[in-house]
Amino acid sequence: MKFNLITLLLILSLTAFSQKNTVEDINNYVQNIDSNSELKLNEYDWNKITDSHIDHGAILKIWKKENQIVKIEEQFGASYGRYSRLIYLKDNKQVKGIETEENFGFKNNEIDYSSLNIQFRMEVYVTGFNKMIEEYEFEVQKEGKRKMTETYCDLNSVFAILDEIKDL
């Protein structure tokens, strides 16, 4: 009896301390960001920022509202296609991440560089943060299969770039 009461109280406290966002609320926020023409856009060469070398180019785009970052896009070119990641932020906290892998099409047994086809798409929604265990809560939607990139061990890795761009 005592164990059941403690378990019930623990579950209620975890539920009470977690902040919940719905996928619909997040998508409405993202739509407002995407349609806001007053955002300031800065573009950077990823190779120069990270002192790395990506053969087919890489760019980083950051959209700001006043001095606050609200959207980030990374694009990496490859001989077989493109990999991109979008991150949306609200109050300096990630709310949604979108990863896309695109491959060039084929035409007459040759690579058609004018055509990109989506092979994999993953949308990661940050639906809450549980203060009791200090972890984000996610909802994930996937389409297709990864071909170019590795599967994440931890969904927080989708947002890892946020640590690298603090000074931009």
Contacts in CASP RR format, 6 or more apart in sequence:
PFRMAT RR
TARGET T0000
AUTHOR 0000-0000-0000
METHOD contacts of the structure
MODEL  1
MKFNLITLLLILSLTAFSQKNTVEDINNYVQNIDSNSELKLNEYDWNKIT
DSHIDHGAILKIWKKENQIVKIEEQFGASYGRYSRLIYLKDNKQVKGIET
EENFGFKNNEIDYSSLNIQFRMEVYVTGFNKMIEEYEFEVQKEGKRKMTE
TYCDLNSVFAILDEIKDL
13 132 0 8 1.000
14 130 0 8 1.000
14 132 0 8 1.000
14 133 0 8 1.000
17 130 0 8 1.000
17 131 0 8 1.000
17 132 0 8 1.000
18 128 0 8 1.000
18 129 0 8 1.000
18 130 0 8 1.000
18 131 0 8 1.000
18 132 0 8 1.000
18 137 0 8 1.000
19 128 0 8 1.000
19 129 0 8 1.000
19 131 0 8 1.000
20 127 0 8 1.000
20 128 0 8 1.000
20 137 0 8 1.000
21 95 0 8 1.000
21 125 0 8 1.000
21 126 0 8 1.000
21 127 0 8 1.000
21 128 0 8 1.000
22 127 0 8 1.000
23 125 0 8 1.000
23 127 0 8 1.000
23 139 0 8 1.000
26 88 0 8 1.000
26 95 0 8 1.000
26 96 0 8 1.000
26 125 0 8 1.000
26 126 0 8 1.000
26 127 0 8 1.000
27 96 0 8 1.000
29 88 0 8 1.000
29 90 0 8 1.000
29 95 0 8 1.000
30 88 0 8 1.000
30 95 0 8 1.000
30 96 0 8 1.000
33 39 0 8 1.000
33 63 0 8 1.000
33 70 0 8 1.000
33 71 0 8 1.000
33 88 0 8 1.000
34 71 0 8 1.000
36 65 0 8 1.000
38 65 0 8 1.000
39 63 0 8 1.000
39 64 0 8 1.000
39 65 0 8 1.000
39 70 0 8 1.000
39 71 0 8 1.000
40 63 0 8 1.000
40 64 0 8 1.000
40 65 0 8 1.000
41 61 0 8 1.000
41 62 0 8 1.000
41 63 0 8 1.000
42 61 0 8 1.000
42 62 0 8 1.000
42 64 0 8 1.000
42 168 0 8 1.000
43 59 0 8 1.000
43 60 0 8 1.000
43 61 0 8 1.000
44 59 0 8 1.000
44 60 0 8 1.000
44 61 0 8 1.000
44 62 0 8 1.000
44 168 0 8 1.000
45 58 0 8 1.000
45 59 0 8 1.000
45 60 0 8 1.000
46 52 0 8 1.000
46 54 0 8 1.000
46 57 0 8 1.000
46 58 0 8 1.000
46 59 0 8 1.000
46 60 0 8 1.000
46 74 0 8 1.000
46 76 0 8 1.000
47 53 0 8 1.000
47 54 0 8 1.000
47 57 0 8 1.000
47 58 0 8 1.000
49 60 0 8 1.000
49 164 0 8 1.000
49 165 0 8 1.000
49 168 0 8 1.000
50 164 0 8 1.000
54 76 0 8 1.000
54 77 0 8 1.000
55 77 0 8 1.000
55 78 0 8 1.000
55 79 0 8 1.000
56 76 0 8 1.000
56 77 0 8 1.000
56 78 0 8 1.000
56 79 0 8 1.000
57 76 0 8 1.000
57 77 0 8 1.000
58 74 0 8 1.000
58 75 0 8 1.000
58 76 0 8 1.000
58 77 0 8 1.000
59 73 0 8 1.000
59 74 0 8 1.000
59 75 0 8 1.000
60 72 0 8 1.000
60 73 0 8 1.000
60 74 0 8 1.000
60 165 0 8 1.000
60 168 0 8 1.000
61 71 0 8 1.000
61 72 0 8 1.000
61 73 0 8 1.000
61 75 0 8 1.000
62 69 0 8 1.000
62 71 0 8 1.000
62 72 0 8 1.000
62 165 0 8 1.000
62 168 0 8 1.000
63 69 0 8 1.000
63 70 0 8 1.000
63 71 0 8 1.000
63 72 0 8 1.000
64 70 0 8 1.000
68 89 0 8 1.000
68 91 0 8 1.000
68 92 0 8 1.000
69 89 0 8 1.000
69 92 0 8 1.000
69 165 0 8 1.000
70 88 0 8 1.000
70 89 0 8 1.000
70 90 0 8 1.000
71 86 0 8 1.000
71 87 0 8 1.000
71 88 0 8 1.000
71 89 0 8 1.000
72 86 0 8 1.000
72 87 0 8 1.000
72 89 0 8 1.000
72 161 0 8 1.000
72 162 0 8 1.000
72 165 0 8 1.000
73 84 0 8 1.000
73 85 0 8 1.000
73 86 0 8 1.000
73 87 0 8 1.000
74 84 0 8 1.000
74 85 0 8 1.000
74 161 0 8 1.000
75 82 0 8 1.000
75 83 0 8 1.000
75 84 0 8 1.000
76 82 0 8 1.000
76 83 0 8 1.000
76 84 0 8 1.000
77 83 0 8 1.000
78 148 0 8 1.000
80 103 0 8 1.000
80 104 0 8 1.000
80 111 0 8 1.000
80 148 0 8 1.000
81 102 0 8 1.000
81 103 0 8 1.000
81 104 0 8 1.000
81 116 0 8 1.000
81 148 0 8 1.000
82 101 0 8 1.000
82 102 0 8 1.000
82 116 0 8 1.000
83 99 0 8 1.000
83 100 0 8 1.000
83 101 0 8 1.000
83 102 0 8 1.000
83 148 0 8 1.000
83 149 0 8 1.000
84 99 0 8 1.000
84 100 0 8 1.000
84 102 0 8 1.000
85 97 0 8 1.000
85 98 0 8 1.000
85 99 0 8 1.000
85 100 0 8 1.000
85 158 0 8 1.000
85 161 0 8 1.000
86 96 0 8 1.000
86 97 0 8 1.000
86 98 0 8 1.000
87 94 0 8 1.000
87 96 0 8 1.000
87 97 0 8 1.000
87 98 0 8 1.000
87 158 0 8 1.000
87 159 0 8 1.000
87 161 0 8 1.000
87 162 0 8 1.000
88 94 0 8 1.000
88 95 0 8 1.000
88 96 0 8 1.000
88 97 0 8 1.000
89 95 0 8 1.000
89 162 0 8 1.000
93 126 0 8 1.000
93 129 0 8 1.000
94 126 0 8 1.000
94 136 0 8 1.000
94 159 0 8 1.000
94 162 0 8 1.000
95 125 0 8 1.000
95 126 0 8 1.000
96 123 0 8 1.000
96 124 0 8 1.000
96 125 0 8 1.000
96 126 0 8 1.000
97 123 0 8 1.000
97 124 0 8 1.000
97 125 0 8 1.000
97 158 0 8 1.000
97 159 0 8 1.000
98 121 0 8 1.000
98 122 0 8 1.000
98 123 0 8 1.000
98 124 0 8 1.000
99 120 0 8 1.000
99 121 0 8 1.000
99 122 0 8 1.000
99 124 0 8 1.000
99 149 0 8 1.000
99 158 0 8 1.000
100 118 0 8 1.000
100 120 0 8 1.000
100 121 0 8 1.000
101 118 0 8 1.000
101 119 0 8 1.000
101 120 0 8 1.000
101 121 0 8 1.000
101 146 0 8 1.000
101 147 0 8 1.000
101 148 0 8 1.000
101 149 0 8 1.000
102 116 0 8 1.000
102 117 0 8 1.000
102 118 0 8 1.000
102 119 0 8 1.000
103 116 0 8 1.000
103 117 0 8 1.000
103 119 0 8 1.000
103 147 0 8 1.000
103 148 0 8 1.000
104 111 0 8 1.000
104 112 0 8 1.000
104 113 0 8 1.000
104 115 0 8 1.000
104 116 0 8 1.000
104 117 0 8 1.000
105 111 0 8 1.000
105 112 0 8 1.000
105 115 0 8 1.000
105 116 0 8 1.000
105 117 0 8 1.000
106 112 0 8 1.000
107 115 0 8 1.000
118 143 0 8 1.000
119 144 0 8 1.000
119 145 0 8 1.000
119 146 0 8 1.000
119 147 0 8 1.000
119 148 0 8 1.000
120 142 0 8 1.000
120 143 0 8 1.000
120 144 0 8 1.000
120 145 0 8 1.000
120 146 0 8 1.000
120 147 0 8 1.000
120 149 0 8 1.000
121 142 0 8 1.000
121 143 0 8 1.000
121 144 0 8 1.000
122 140 0 8 1.000
122 141 0 8 1.000
122 142 0 8 1.000
122 143 0 8 1.000
122 158 0 8 1.000
123 140 0 8 1.000
123 141 0 8 1.000
123 142 0 8 1.000
124 138 0 8 1.000
124 139 0 8 1.000
124 140 0 8 1.000
124 155 0 8 1.000
124 158 0 8 1.000
125 138 0 8 1.000
125 139 0 8 1.000
125 140 0 8 1.000
125 141 0 8 1.000
126 136 0 8 1.000
126 137 0 8 1.000
126 138 0 8 1.000
127 137 0 8 1.000
127 138 0 8 1.000
127 139 0 8 1.000
128 136 0 8 1.000
128 137 0 8 1.000
129 135 0 8 1.000
129 136 0 8 1.000
129 137 0 8 1.000
130 136 0 8 1.000
130 137 0 8 1.000
136 155 0 8 1.000
136 156 0 8 1.000
138 155 0 8 1.000
140 155 0 8 1.000
152 158 0 8 1.000
END
